[in-house]
Amino acid sequence: MFDVTHFIDMVPDLLKAFQETIIMIGISLSVSIVLGLPLGILLFVTDKGLFWENRLIKSVFGFAVNLIRSIPYIILLVALFPLTKLLVGQTIGPIAASVSLSVAAIPFFARLVETSLREIDKGVIEASIAVGATPGMIIKDVLIPEAKSSIIQAVTVTVISLVAFSAMAGVVGGGGIGDLAIRFGYYRYDNTIMIATVAILILLVQAIQIAGDWFAKSIDKR
């Protein structure tokens, strides 16, 4: 069932696929943090009873986030082909797959950030307002520091979700481990490659979870 000789022959392809997966995850994670973090903060501070309460902004951005999150990734991937073609000039490969991965990850991470911020004691925020802290100061010096451990956990969950999404992108030629599993493991009934790719994904997810848990605990001073 598992051919060691065949596995050794396929090591270069596995390494290339793993590198493509890391590229996809790295790009989409960077974009999701840069855009998803401020979006999550915005969703929190514009909620009822907060210092930037704004029902219109909360409703509009909340609806957009829920809309994207409600679309299954494989459908979102195909639906974004025109945007992908416009941005990167092609619809296959890890760079192209990063577009849809980023679009899927931004609202996902934003909701996790919003949830993390809701764990903060409201009394801390009220005390900051009472001493005259500006909204910018509250966000920078209170919200983010208080929720940093939870935000790290949110990053960990997002990365693991991106691993799953990146494997799914292989169905339409996105490259990476998923693409190798589909082309060789499924279409060619290659059990060795199928087992190897599944094992790689399991080990990758475990490593990410362990690293994320360790980092979150190391910066949690509570």
C-alpha positions in Angstrom: 0.0 0.0 0.0 2.9 2.4 0.8 5.8 2.1 -1.6 8.9 3.5 0.1 10.9 3.6 -3.2 8.1 5.5 -5.0 7.9 7.9 -2.0 11.6 8.6 -2.3 11.3 9.3 -6.0 8.4 11.7 -5.3 10.3 13.7 -2.6 11.2 16.5 -5.0 7.6 16.9 -6.0 6.5 16.8 -2.4 9.0 19.5 -1.4 7.9 21.7 -4.3 4.2 21.2 -3.3 5.0 22.0 0.3 6.8 25.2 -0.7 3.8 26.3 -2.8 1.5 25.7 0.2 3.8 27.8 2.4 3.7 30.6 -0.2 -0.1 30.5 -0.4 -0.5 30.5 3.4 2.2 33.2 3.9 0.7 35.7 1.4 -2.9 35.2 2.5 -2.1 35.3 6.2 -0.1 38.5 5.8 -3.0 40.1 3.9 -5.6 38.8 6.4 -3.6 40.3 9.3 -3.0 43.7 7.7 -6.7 44.1 6.7 -8.5 41.7 9.0 -7.1 43.1 12.3 -8.3 46.7 11.7 -11.6 45.4 10.4 -12.1 43.3 13.5 -11.3 46.3 15.7 -13.7 48.4 13.7 -16.5 45.9 14.2 -15.9 45.9 17.9 -15.5 49.7 18.6 -18.6 50.6 16.5 -20.8 48.2 18.4 -23.5 49.5 20.8 -22.1 51.0 24.0 -18.6 51.5 22.7 -16.7 54.7 22.2 -17.1 54.7 18.4 -20.7 53.4 18.3 -22.0 53.6 14.8 -24.9 51.4 13.7 -24.5 52.1 10.0 -20.8 51.2 9.9 -21.4 48.2 12.1 -24.2 46.9 9.9 -22.5 47.5 6.6 -19.2 45.9 7.5 -20.9 43.2 9.5 -23.1 42.3 6.6 -20.1 42.2 4.2 -18.1 39.9 6.6 -21.1 37.6 7.0 -21.7 37.5 3.3 -18.2 36.4 2.4 -18.1 33.9 5.2 -21.4 32.3 4.1 -20.0 31.4 0.7 -18.3 27.9 0.6 -14.6 28.4 -0.2 -14.6 26.3 -3.4 -17.4 28.5 -4.8 -15.7 31.6 -3.7 -12.5 30.4 -5.4 -14.2 30.0 -8.7 -16.3 33.2 -8.4 -13.1 35.2 -7.9 -11.4 34.0 -11.1 -12.0 37.3 -12.9 -10.5 39.3 -10.0 -7.6 36.8 -9.8 -7.0 37.2 -13.5 -7.1 40.9 -13.2 -4.7 41.1 -10.3 -2.1 38.4 -11.2 -2.7 37.7 -14.8 -3.6 34.0 -14.3 -6.0 31.8 -12.4 -3.7 28.8 -11.6 -0.7 28.5 -9.3 0.0 29.4 -5.7 0.1 33.2 -6.3 -3.3 33.1 -8.0 -4.8 30.9 -5.3 -3.6 33.5 -2.7 -6.2 36.0 -3.9 -9.2 33.9 -3.0 -7.5 32.6 0.1 -6.9 36.2 1.2 -10.5 37.2 0.5 -11.7 34.2 2.5 -9.3 34.8 5.4 -9.9 38.5 6.0 -13.5 38.3 7.3 -12.7 35.0 9.1 -9.8 36.6 11.0 -11.8 39.8 11.6 -14.5 38.0 13.4 -12.0 36.2 15.5 -10.4 39.5 16.4 -13.8 41.0 17.3 -14.5 38.0 19.6 -11.1 38.3 21.2 -11.7 42.0 22.0 -15.1 41.2 23.5 -13.3 39.2 26.2 -11.8 42.4 27.6 -13.3 43.7 30.8 -15.5 46.7 29.8 -14.3 48.3 33.0 -10.8 48.7 31.6 -12.1 50.5 28.6 -14.4 52.7 30.7 -11.4 53.6 33.0 -9.4 54.6 30.0 -12.1 56.9 28.7 -12.5 58.4 32.2 -8.8 59.4 32.3 -9.1 61.1 28.9 -7.5 58.6 26.6 -8.3 59.2 22.9 -9.9 56.4 20.8 -6.5 55.8 19.1 -4.8 55.5 22.5 -7.4 53.1 23.7 -7.0 50.8 20.7 -3.2 50.9 20.8 -2.6 50.9 24.5 -5.6 49.0 25.9 -7.5 46.8 23.4 -4.6 45.2 21.5 -2.3 44.6 24.6 -5.2 43.2 26.6 -6.3 40.9 23.8 -2.9 40.0 22.3 -2.9 36.4 23.6 -6.3 35.8 22.2 -5.4 37.4 18.9 -2.4 35.1 18.6 -4.8 32.2 19.1 -6.9 33.7 16.4 -3.9 33.9 14.0 -3.3 30.2 14.8 -6.8 29.2 14.0 -6.7 31.3 10.8 -3.4 29.6 9.6 -4.9 26.2 10.2 -8.0 27.1 8.2 -5.8 28.4 5.4 -4.0 25.1 5.3 -7.3 23.4 4.7 -8.4 26.0 2.1 -5.0 25.8 0.3 -5.4 22.1 0.0 -8.9 22.7 -1.5 -7.4 25.2 -4.0 -5.5 22.2 -5.5 -8.8 21.0 -7.0 -8.6 23.9 -9.6 -4.9 23.9 -10.1 -3.9 26.2 -7.2 -0.7 24.1 -6.6 0.5 22.9 -3.3 -0.1 19.8 -1.3 -3.7 19.6 -2.3 -2.9 19.8 -6.0 -0.4 16.9 -5.7 -2.9 14.8 -3.7 -5.6 15.4 -6.4 -3.4 14.8 -9.5 -1.4 11.9 -8.2 -3.1 10.5 -5.2 -6.7 10.6 -6.5 -6.6 10.7 -10.3 -3.8 8.1 -10.5 -4.9 6.0 -7.5 -1.5 6.5 -6.0 -1.9 5.5 -2.3 1.7 6.3 -1.5 1.3 10.0 -2.5 -2.2 10.2 -0.8 -0.8 8.9 2.5 2.3 11.1 2.3 0.3 14.3 1.5 -2.2 13.6 4.3 0.7 12.9 6.8 2.4 16.2 5.7 -0.8 18.2 6.3 -1.4 16.6 9.7 2.2 17.3 10.8 1.9 20.9 9.5 -1.3 21.6 11.4 0.1 20.0 14.6 3.2 22.1 14.4 1.2 25.3 13.8 -1.1 24.6 16.7 1.8 23.8 19.1 3.7 26.9 18.1 0.6 29.1 18.3 -0.3 27.8 21.8 3.3 28.3 23.0 3.5 31.8 21.7 0.1 32.8 23.1 1.0 31.5 26.5 4.4 33.2 26.5 3.0 36.6 25.9 0.0 36.2 28.3 1.0 38.0 31.4 -2.3 37.7 33.2 
